Amino acid sequence: MASSGKFDGVDFSQIDIESLTPEIQQLGQGFRCVRGEFVTYWKQGRIQREADAYLCQCWIIRVEDALVGYITLLADKLEVEDTLLAQERVKYRTFPAVKIGLLAVDRRTKGLGVRLTEWAIDYVITKVTPIIGVRFITVDALYDPDVEPPYDASGFYEKLGFEFANPIEHLPPVNPYRTMYLDLKPLIEALAREELDEDQL
Ligand SMILES: CC(C)(COP(=O)(O)OP(=O)(O)OC[C@H]1O[C@@H](n2cnc3c(N)ncnc32)[C@H](O)[C@@H]1OP(=O)(O)O)[C@@H](O)C(=O)NCCC(=O)NCCS
């Protein structure tokens, strides 16, 4: 959706992403999202409650006192039909993953969904994979058949390289979402190569 008005001209790449704190929970009164339930999740404190219960960690981005986006991350396992890593001689069909739980941006912004998702991918690669085995980032991409046209978040994740865990699933899906995954290995290896190149300069 095109940006309009309030946040025009804001360079979100220059704004830090912050961990959710109880003070930040107070923000968000003016938050507007293309899917109203994501405003409700925030305003009714669901995200703060789940973070307090260690069910997720939440990061936010704000412009002064206005919440403009949030993303939650939690531990997950990716289950697939195929032996995804057969070429690596790994026969499992279940893999350790980190899940994007909830992701929402103010509808008057542009590019913020990508900024938050790429930040999360980078965070998992740099902070989590060095200390615990995590091969994939997963997401249950929202699919709502009850609006016209159906709301389908999967296109957003596809643009970022995510693939469907069940590529032959019929629409509408059984659940109001389709599980997708991003393989972190190529990204981890690319980062390692970049760091090696920098060291050699
Ligand atoms: C999904 C969401 C986070 C995307 O954030 P966004 O800031 O609008 O996305 P961006 O502006 O960063 O868009 C990046 C690209 O993805 C595209 N895109 C965004 N949503 C898309 C969708 N549902 N299907 C296909 N493409 C989509 C944009 O058009 C843009 O394409 P471009 O680079 O060619 O211009 C946002 O629309 C949102 O908050 N939706 C409601 C909550 C939701 O559905 N969350 C995800 C649940 S799993």
The ligand as an SDF file (V2000), in Angstrom:
LIG
                    3D

 48 50  0  0  0  0  0  0  0  0999 V2000
    2.3450   -7.7740    5.5230 C   0  0  0  0  0  0  0  0  0  0  0  0
    2.9150   -6.4180    5.9120 C   0  0  0  0  0  0  0  0  0  0  0  0
    3.7390   -6.5540    7.2000 C   0  0  0  0  0  0  0  0  0  0  0  0
    3.8240   -5.9530    4.7820 C   0  0  0  0  0  0  0  0  0  0  0  0
    4.4590   -4.7740    5.1730 O   0  0  0  0  0  0  0  0  0  0  0  0
    4.5870   -3.5200    4.1920 P   0  0  0  0  0  0  0  0  0  0  0  0
    5.3730   -2.4710    4.9110 O   0  0  0  0  0  0  0  0  0  0  0  0
    3.2500   -3.1830    3.6640 O   0  0  0  0  0  0  0  0  0  0  0  0
    5.4620   -4.0980    3.0550 O   0  0  0  0  0  0  0  0  0  0  0  0
    6.5980   -3.3080    2.2710 P   0  0  0  0  0  0  0  0  0  0  0  0
    6.1460   -1.9100    2.0160 O   0  0  0  0  0  0  0  0  0  0  0  0
    7.8950   -3.5050    2.9980 O   0  0  0  0  0  0  0  0  0  0  0  0
    6.5270   -4.1210    0.9370 O   0  0  0  0  0  0  0  0  0  0  0  0
    7.5520   -4.8630    0.3690 C   0  0  0  0  0  0  0  0  0  0  0  0
    7.0510   -5.4050   -0.9220 C   0  0  0  0  0  0  0  0  0  0  0  0
    6.0910   -6.4360   -0.6480 O   0  0  0  0  0  0  0  0  0  0  0  0
    4.8800   -6.1460   -1.3290 C   0  0  0  0  0  0  0  0  0  0  0  0
    3.7680   -6.6600   -0.5450 N   0  0  0  0  0  0  0  0  0  0  0  0
    3.3260   -6.2240    0.6450 C   0  0  0  0  0  0  0  0  0  0  0  0
    2.2970   -6.9930    1.0460 N   0  0  0  0  0  0  0  0  0  0  0  0
    2.0920   -7.9070    0.0600 C   0  0  0  0  0  0  0  0  0  0  0  0
    1.1840   -8.9790   -0.1230 C   0  0  0  0  0  0  0  0  0  0  0  0
    0.2480   -9.2710    0.7910 N   0  0  0  0  0  0  0  0  0  0  0  0
    1.2680   -9.7200   -1.2700 N   0  0  0  0  0  0  0  0  0  0  0  0
    2.2020   -9.4380   -2.1970 C   0  0  0  0  0  0  0  0  0  0  0  0
    3.1140   -8.4500   -2.0710 N   0  0  0  0  0  0  0  0  0  0  0  0
    3.0300   -7.7000   -0.9420 C   0  0  0  0  0  0  0  0  0  0  0  0
    4.8810   -4.6330   -1.4820 C   0  0  0  0  0  0  0  0  0  0  0  0
    4.0250   -4.2240   -2.5240 O   0  0  0  0  0  0  0  0  0  0  0  0
    6.3350   -4.3620   -1.7790 C   0  0  0  0  0  0  0  0  0  0  0  0
    6.6130   -4.6760   -3.1240 O   0  0  0  0  0  0  0  0  0  0  0  0
    7.6580   -3.7910   -3.9680 P   0  0  0  0  0  0  0  0  0  0  0  0
    8.9730   -3.9790   -3.2880 O   0  0  0  0  0  0  0  0  0  0  0  0
    7.5960   -4.4080   -5.3130 O   0  0  0  0  0  0  0  0  0  0  0  0
    7.1590   -2.3920   -3.8840 O   0  0  0  0  0  0  0  0  0  0  0  0
    1.7990   -5.3470    6.1230 C   0  0  0  0  0  0  0  0  0  0  0  0
    1.0120   -5.2610    4.9510 O   0  0  0  0  0  0  0  0  0  0  0  0
    0.8960   -5.6180    7.3000 C   0  0  0  0  0  0  0  0  0  0  0  0
    1.1340   -5.1180    8.4070 O   0  0  0  0  0  0  0  0  0  0  0  0
   -0.1860   -6.4110    7.0710 N   0  0  0  0  0  0  0  0  0  0  0  0
   -1.1530   -6.7290    8.1180 C   0  0  0  0  0  0  0  0  0  0  0  0
   -0.6350   -7.7720    9.0510 C   0  0  0  0  0  0  0  0  0  0  0  0
   -0.1240   -9.0050    8.3360 C   0  0  0  0  0  0  0  0  0  0  0  0
   -0.7040   -9.4970    7.3910 O   0  0  0  0  0  0  0  0  0  0  0  0
    1.0210   -9.4910    8.8460 N   0  0  0  0  0  0  0  0  0  0  0  0
    1.6180  -10.6840    8.3420 C   0  0  0  0  0  0  0  0  0  0  0  0
    0.9660  -11.8400    8.9650 C   0  0  0  0  0  0  0  0  0  0  0  0
    1.8430  -13.3200    8.6830 S   0  0  0  0  0  0  0  0  0  0  0  0
  1  2  1  0
  2  3  1  0
  2  4  1  0
  2 36  1  0
  4  5  1  0
  5  6  1  0
  6  7  2  0
  6  8  1  0
  6  9  1  0
  9 10  1  0
 10 11  2  0
 10 12  1  0
 10 13  1  0
 13 14  1  0
 14 15  1  0
 15 16  1  0
 15 30  1  0
 16 17  1  0
 17 18  1  0
 17 28  1  0
 18 19  1  0
 18 27  1  0
 19 20  2  0
 20 21  1  0
 21 22  1  0
 21 27  2  0
 22 23  1  0
 22 24  2  0
 24 25  1  0
 25 26  2  0
 26 27  1  0
 28 29  1  0
 28 30  1  0
 30 31  1  0
 31 32  1  0
 32 33  2  0
 32 34  1  0
 32 35  1  0
 36 37  1  0
 36 38  1  0
 38 39  2  0
 38 40  1  0
 40 41  1  0
 41 42  1  0
 42 43  1  0
 43 44  2  0
 43 45  1  0
 45 46  1  0
 46 47  1  0
 47 48  1  0
M  END
$$$$
